[in-house]
């Protein structure tokens, strides 16, 4: 399988806390599927 271009980013944000972009890991971001910038994280 060839991982999608966004896969490494998803893994990076999911595997460690991000003090710079905490919205990636907030429950609200998970519920909406987007962070506050409007990028999809699903």
mmCIF file of the N, C-alpha and C atoms, coordinates in Angstrom:
data_MODEL
# 
_entry.id   MODEL 
# 
loop_
_atom_site.group_PDB 
_atom_site.id 
_atom_site.type_symbol 
_atom_site.label_atom_id 
_atom_site.label_alt_id 
_atom_site.label_comp_id 
_atom_site.label_asym_id 
_atom_site.label_entity_id 
_atom_site.label_seq_id 
_atom_site.pdbx_PDB_ins_code 
_atom_site.Cartn_x 
_atom_site.Cartn_y 
_atom_site.Cartn_z 
_atom_site.occupancy 
_atom_site.B_iso_or_equiv 
_atom_site.pdbx_formal_charge 
_atom_site.auth_seq_id 
_atom_site.auth_comp_id 
_atom_site.auth_asym_id 
_atom_site.auth_atom_id 
_atom_site.pdbx_PDB_model_num 
ATOM 1   N N  . UNK A 1 1  ? 0.834   -1.215 0.000  1.00 0.00 ? 1  UNK A N  1 
ATOM 2   C CA . UNK A 1 1  ? 0.000   0.000  0.000  1.00 0.00 ? 1  UNK A CA 1 
ATOM 3   C C  . UNK A 1 1  ? 0.859   1.252  0.000  1.00 0.00 ? 1  UNK A C  1 
ATOM 4   N N  . UNK A 1 2  ? 0.400   2.265  -0.705 1.00 0.00 ? 2  UNK A N  1 
ATOM 5   C CA . UNK A 1 2  ? 1.066   3.561  -0.675 1.00 0.00 ? 2  UNK A CA 1 
ATOM 6   C C  . UNK A 1 2  ? 0.275   4.487  0.243  1.00 0.00 ? 2  UNK A C  1 
ATOM 7   N N  . UNK A 1 3  ? 0.915   4.956  1.313  1.00 0.00 ? 3  UNK A N  1 
ATOM 8   C CA . UNK A 1 3  ? 0.209   5.846  2.230  1.00 0.00 ? 3  UNK A CA 1 
ATOM 9   C C  . UNK A 1 3  ? -0.150  7.163  1.551  1.00 0.00 ? 3  UNK A C  1 
ATOM 10  N N  . UNK A 1 4  ? -1.271  7.739  1.955  1.00 0.00 ? 4  UNK A N  1 
ATOM 11  C CA . UNK A 1 4  ? -1.664  9.019  1.370  1.00 0.00 ? 4  UNK A CA 1 
ATOM 12  C C  . UNK A 1 4  ? -0.706  10.108 1.844  1.00 0.00 ? 4  UNK A C  1 
ATOM 13  N N  . UNK A 1 5  ? -0.594  11.192 1.084  1.00 0.00 ? 5  UNK A N  1 
ATOM 14  C CA . UNK A 1 5  ? 0.341   12.274 1.447  1.00 0.00 ? 5  UNK A CA 1 
ATOM 15  C C  . UNK A 1 5  ? 0.091   12.839 2.845  1.00 0.00 ? 5  UNK A C  1 
ATOM 16  N N  . UNK A 1 6  ? -1.176  12.800 3.312  1.00 0.00 ? 6  UNK A N  1 
ATOM 17  C CA . UNK A 1 6  ? -1.489  13.370 4.611  1.00 0.00 ? 6  UNK A CA 1 
ATOM 18  C C  . UNK A 1 6  ? -1.213  12.395 5.749  1.00 0.00 ? 6  UNK A C  1 
ATOM 19  N N  . UNK A 1 7  ? -0.990  11.121 5.426  1.00 0.00 ? 7  UNK A N  1 
ATOM 20  C CA . UNK A 1 7  ? -0.822  10.111 6.463  1.00 0.00 ? 7  UNK A CA 1 
ATOM 21  C C  . UNK A 1 7  ? 0.314   10.427 7.445  1.00 0.00 ? 7  UNK A C  1 
ATOM 22  N N  . UNK A 1 8  ? 1.509   10.814 6.964  1.00 0.00 ? 8  UNK A N  1 
ATOM 23  C CA . UNK A 1 8  ? 2.600   11.120 7.905  1.00 0.00 ? 8  UNK A CA 1 
ATOM 24  C C  . UNK A 1 8  ? 2.228   12.239 8.875  1.00 0.00 ? 8  UNK A C  1 
ATOM 25  N N  . UNK A 1 9  ? 1.496   13.239 8.391  1.00 0.00 ? 9  UNK A N  1 
ATOM 26  C CA . UNK A 1 9  ? 1.065   14.321 9.275  1.00 0.00 ? 9  UNK A CA 1 
ATOM 27  C C  . UNK A 1 9  ? 0.086   13.804 10.311 1.00 0.00 ? 9  UNK A C  1 
ATOM 28  N N  . UNK A 1 10 ? -0.875  12.990 9.886  1.00 0.00 ? 10 UNK A N  1 
ATOM 29  C CA . UNK A 1 10 ? -1.850  12.432 10.815 1.00 0.00 ? 10 UNK A CA 1 
ATOM 30  C C  . UNK A 1 10 ? -1.148  11.632 11.898 1.00 0.00 ? 10 UNK A C  1 
ATOM 31  N N  . UNK A 1 11 ? -0.198  10.800 11.476 1.00 0.00 ? 11 UNK A N  1 
ATOM 32  C CA . UNK A 1 11 ? 0.533   9.976  12.427 1.00 0.00 ? 11 UNK A CA 1 
ATOM 33  C C  . UNK A 1 11 ? 1.310   10.846 13.402 1.00 0.00 ? 11 UNK A C  1 
ATOM 34  N N  . UNK A 1 12 ? 1.951   11.892 12.877 1.00 0.00 ? 12 UNK A N  1 
ATOM 35  C CA . UNK A 1 12 ? 2.751   12.764 13.732 1.00 0.00 ? 12 UNK A CA 1 
ATOM 36  C C  . UNK A 1 12 ? 1.887   13.448 14.785 1.00 0.00 ? 12 UNK A C  1 
ATOM 37  N N  . UNK A 1 13 ? 0.706   13.935 14.363 1.00 0.00 ? 13 UNK A N  1 
ATOM 38  C CA . UNK A 1 13 ? -0.152  14.642 15.309 1.00 0.00 ? 13 UNK A CA 1 
ATOM 39  C C  . UNK A 1 13 ? -0.798  13.683 16.300 1.00 0.00 ? 13 UNK A C  1 
ATOM 40  N N  . UNK A 1 14 ? -1.039  12.449 15.863 1.00 0.00 ? 14 UNK A N  1 
ATOM 41  C CA . UNK A 1 14 ? -1.699  11.493 16.749 1.00 0.00 ? 14 UNK A CA 1 
ATOM 42  C C  . UNK A 1 14 ? -0.715  10.820 17.696 1.00 0.00 ? 14 UNK A C  1 
ATOM 43  N N  . UNK A 1 15 ? 0.551   10.735 17.297 1.00 0.00 ? 15 UNK A N  1 
ATOM 44  C CA . UNK A 1 15 ? 1.515   9.978  18.088 1.00 0.00 ? 15 UNK A CA 1 
ATOM 45  C C  . UNK A 1 15 ? 2.162   10.815 19.182 1.00 0.00 ? 15 UNK A C  1 
ATOM 46  N N  . UNK A 1 16 ? 2.027   12.142 19.096 1.00 0.00 ? 16 UNK A N  1 
ATOM 47  C CA . UNK A 1 16 ? 2.635   12.980 20.127 1.00 0.00 ? 16 UNK A CA 1 
ATOM 48  C C  . UNK A 1 16 ? 1.833   14.267 20.307 1.00 0.00 ? 16 UNK A C  1 
ATOM 49  N N  . UNK A 1 17 ? 1.858   14.820 21.511 1.00 0.00 ? 17 UNK A N  1 
ATOM 50  C CA . UNK A 1 17 ? 1.159   16.087 21.743 1.00 0.00 ? 17 UNK A CA 1 
ATOM 51  C C  . UNK A 1 17 ? 1.788   17.196 20.898 1.00 0.00 ? 17 UNK A C  1 
ATOM 52  N N  . UNK A 1 18 ? 0.973   18.119 20.449 1.00 0.00 ? 18 UNK A N  1 
ATOM 53  C CA . UNK A 1 18 ? 1.492   19.234 19.663 1.00 0.00 ? 18 UNK A CA 1 
ATOM 54  C C  . UNK A 1 18 ? 1.248   20.534 20.410 1.00 0.00 ? 18 UNK A C  1 
ATOM 55  N N  . UNK A 1 19 ? 2.246   21.065 21.100 1.00 0.00 ? 19 UNK A N  1 
ATOM 56  C CA . UNK A 1 19 ? 2.081   22.304 21.853 1.00 0.00 ? 19 UNK A CA 1 
ATOM 57  C C  . UNK A 1 19 ? 1.850   23.510 20.943 1.00 0.00 ? 19 UNK A C  1 
ATOM 58  N N  . UNK A 1 20 ? 2.225   23.368 19.676 1.00 0.00 ? 20 UNK A N  1 
ATOM 59  C CA . UNK A 1 20 ? 2.079   24.476 18.738 1.00 0.00 ? 20 UNK A CA 1 
ATOM 60  C C  . UNK A 1 20 ? 0.662   24.514 18.177 1.00 0.00 ? 20 UNK A C  1 
ATOM 61  N N  . UNK A 1 21 ? 0.121   23.330 17.876 1.00 0.00 ? 21 UNK A N  1 
ATOM 62  C CA . UNK A 1 21 ? -1.216  23.265 17.299 1.00 0.00 ? 21 UNK A CA 1 
ATOM 63  C C  . UNK A 1 21 ? -2.116  22.353 18.139 1.00 0.00 ? 21 UNK A C  1 
ATOM 64  N N  . UNK A 1 22 ? -2.435  22.769 19.350 1.00 0.00 ? 22 UNK A N  1 
ATOM 65  C CA . UNK A 1 22 ? -3.217  21.912 20.246 1.00 0.00 ? 22 UNK A CA 1 
ATOM 66  C C  . UNK A 1 22 ? -4.615  21.620 19.711 1.00 0.00 ? 22 UNK A C  1 
ATOM 67  N N  . UNK A 1 23 ? -5.113  22.454 18.796 1.00 0.00 ? 23 UNK A N  1 
ATOM 68  C CA . UNK A 1 23 ? -6.460  22.241 18.287 1.00 0.00 ? 23 UNK A CA 1 
ATOM 69  C C  . UNK A 1 23 ? -6.569  20.931 17.506 1.00 0.00 ? 23 UNK A C  1 
ATOM 70  N N  . UNK A 1 24 ? -5.430  20.410 17.048 1.00 0.00 ? 24 UNK A N  1 
ATOM 71  C CA . UNK A 1 24 ? -5.463  19.128 16.355 1.00 0.00 ? 24 UNK A CA 1 
ATOM 72  C C  . UNK A 1 24 ? -5.870  17.996 17.294 1.00 0.00 ? 24 UNK A C  1 
ATOM 73  N N  . UNK A 1 25 ? -5.650  18.209 18.600 1.00 0.00 ? 25 UNK A N  1 
ATOM 74  C CA . UNK A 1 25 ? -5.871  17.120 19.536 1.00 0.00 ? 25 UNK A CA 1 
ATOM 75  C C  . UNK A 1 25 ? -7.033  17.388 20.493 1.00 0.00 ? 25 UNK A C  1 
ATOM 76  N N  . UNK A 1 26 ? -7.773  18.459 20.278 1.00 0.00 ? 26 UNK A N  1 
ATOM 77  C CA . UNK A 1 26 ? -8.896  18.760 21.160 1.00 0.00 ? 26 UNK A CA 1 
ATOM 78  C C  . UNK A 1 26 ? -10.105 17.920 20.783 1.00 0.00 ? 26 UNK A C  1 
ATOM 79  N N  . UNK A 1 27 ? -10.963 17.675 21.758 1.00 0.00 ? 27 UNK A N  1 
ATOM 80  C CA . UNK A 1 27 ? -12.146 16.858 21.496 1.00 0.00 ? 27 UNK A CA 1 
ATOM 81  C C  . UNK A 1 27 ? -13.064 17.553 20.497 1.00 0.00 ? 27 UNK A C  1 
ATOM 82  N N  . UNK A 1 28 ? -13.118 18.882 20.538 1.00 0.00 ? 28 UNK A N  1 
ATOM 83  C CA . UNK A 1 28 ? -13.979 19.602 19.603 1.00 0.00 ? 28 UNK A CA 1 
ATOM 84  C C  . UNK A 1 28 ? -13.481 19.412 18.178 1.00 0.00 ? 28 UNK A C  1 
ATOM 85  N N  . UNK A 1 29 ? -12.171 19.416 17.996 1.00 0.00 ? 29 UNK A N  1 
ATOM 86  C CA . UNK A 1 29 ? -11.607 19.203 16.662 1.00 0.00 ? 29 UNK A CA 1 
ATOM 87  C C  . UNK A 1 29 ? -11.928 17.798 16.177 1.00 0.00 ? 29 UNK A C  1 
ATOM 88  N N  . UNK A 1 30 ? -11.852 16.839 17.083 1.00 0.00 ? 30 UNK A N  1 
ATOM 89  C CA . UNK A 1 30 ? -12.161 15.459 16.706 1.00 0.00 ? 30 UNK A CA 1 
ATOM 90  C C  . UNK A 1 30 ? -13.635 15.328 16.324 1.00 0.00 ? 30 UNK A C  1 
ATOM 91  N N  . UNK A 1 31 ? -14.506 15.977 17.082 1.00 0.00 ? 31 UNK A N  1 
ATOM 92  C CA . UNK A 1 31 ? -15.940 15.893 16.793 1.00 0.00 ? 31 UNK A CA 1 
ATOM 93  C C  . UNK A 1 31 ? -16.279 16.517 15.449 1.00 0.00 ? 31 UNK A C  1 
ATOM 94  N N  . UNK A 1 32 ? -15.680 17.652 15.148 1.00 0.00 ? 32 UNK A N  1 
ATOM 95  C CA . UNK A 1 32 ? -16.027 18.346 13.911 1.00 0.00 ? 32 UNK A CA 1 
ATOM 96  C C  . UNK A 1 32 ? -15.249 17.792 12.725 1.00 0.00 ? 32 UNK A C  1 
ATOM 97  N N  . UNK A 1 33 ? -14.126 17.115 13.006 1.00 0.00 ? 33 UNK A N  1 
ATOM 98  C CA . UNK A 1 33 ? -13.294 16.586 11.936 1.00 0.00 ? 33 UNK A CA 1 
ATOM 99  C C  . UNK A 1 33 ? -12.406 17.667 11.347 1.00 0.00 ? 33 UNK A C  1 
ATOM 100 N N  . UNK A 1 34 ? -12.406 18.831 11.952 1.00 0.00 ? 34 UNK A N  1 
ATOM 101 C CA . UNK A 1 34 ? -11.572 19.925 11.461 1.00 0.00 ? 34 UNK A CA 1 
ATOM 102 C C  . UNK A 1 34 ? -10.960 20.649 12.651 1.00 0.00 ? 34 UNK A C  1 
ATOM 103 N N  . UNK A 1 35 ? -9.802  21.263 12.411 1.00 0.00 ? 35 UNK A N  1 
ATOM 104 C CA . UNK A 1 35 ? -9.255  22.120 13.458 1.00 0.00 ? 35 UNK A CA 1 
ATOM 105 C C  . UNK A 1 35 ? -9.765  23.531 13.228 1.00 0.00 ? 35 UNK A C  1 
ATOM 106 N N  . UNK A 1 36 ? -9.301  24.489 14.012 1.00 0.00 ? 36 UNK A N  1 
ATOM 107 C CA . UNK A 1 36 ? -9.869  25.829 13.915 1.00 0.00 ? 36 UNK A CA 1 
ATOM 108 C C  . UNK A 1 36 ? -9.492  26.529 12.619 1.00 0.00 ? 36 UNK A C  1 
ATOM 109 N N  . UNK A 1 37 ? -8.531  25.990 11.875 1.00 0.00 ? 37 UNK A N  1 
ATOM 110 C CA . UNK A 1 37 ? -8.175  26.569 10.586 1.00 0.00 ? 37 UNK A CA 1 
ATOM 111 C C  . UNK A 1 37 ? -9.048  26.008 9.467  1.00 0.00 ? 37 UNK A C  1 
ATOM 112 N N  . UNK A 1 38 ? -9.818  24.982 9.789  1.00 0.00 ? 38 UNK A N  1 
ATOM 113 C CA . UNK A 1 38 ? -10.728 24.414 8.797  1.00 0.00 ? 38 UNK A CA 1 
ATOM 114 C C  . UNK A 1 38 ? -10.126 23.281 7.992  1.00 0.00 ? 38 UNK A C  1 
ATOM 115 N N  . UNK A 1 39 ? -8.957  22.814 8.390  1.00 0.00 ? 39 UNK A N  1 
ATOM 116 C CA . UNK A 1 39 ? -8.362  21.686 7.668  1.00 0.00 ? 39 UNK A CA 1 
ATOM 117 C C  . UNK A 1 39 ? -8.964  20.382 8.180  1.00 0.00 ? 39 UNK A C  1 
ATOM 118 N N  . UNK A 1 40 ? -9.257  19.487 7.306  1.00 0.00 ? 40 UNK A N  1 
ATOM 119 C CA . UNK A 1 40 ? -9.811  18.198 7.717  1.00 0.00 ? 40 UNK A CA 1 
ATOM 120 C C  . UNK A 1 40 ? -8.732  17.371 8.410  1.00 0.00 ? 40 UNK A C  1 
ATOM 121 N N  . UNK A 1 41 ? -9.106  16.723 9.524  1.00 0.00 ? 41 UNK A N  1 
ATOM 122 C CA . UNK A 1 41 ? -8.147  15.846 10.200 1.00 0.00 ? 41 UNK A CA 1 
ATOM 123 C C  . UNK A 1 41 ? -8.643  14.411 10.172 1.00 0.00 ? 41 UNK A C  1 
ATOM 124 N N  . UNK A 1 42 ? -9.643  14.127 9.337  1.00 0.00 ? 42 UNK A N  1 
ATOM 125 C CA . UNK A 1 42 ? -10.141 12.757 9.221  1.00 0.00 ? 42 UNK A CA 1 
ATOM 126 C C  . UNK A 1 42 ? -9.450  12.074 8.041  1.00 0.00 ? 42 UNK A C  1 
# 
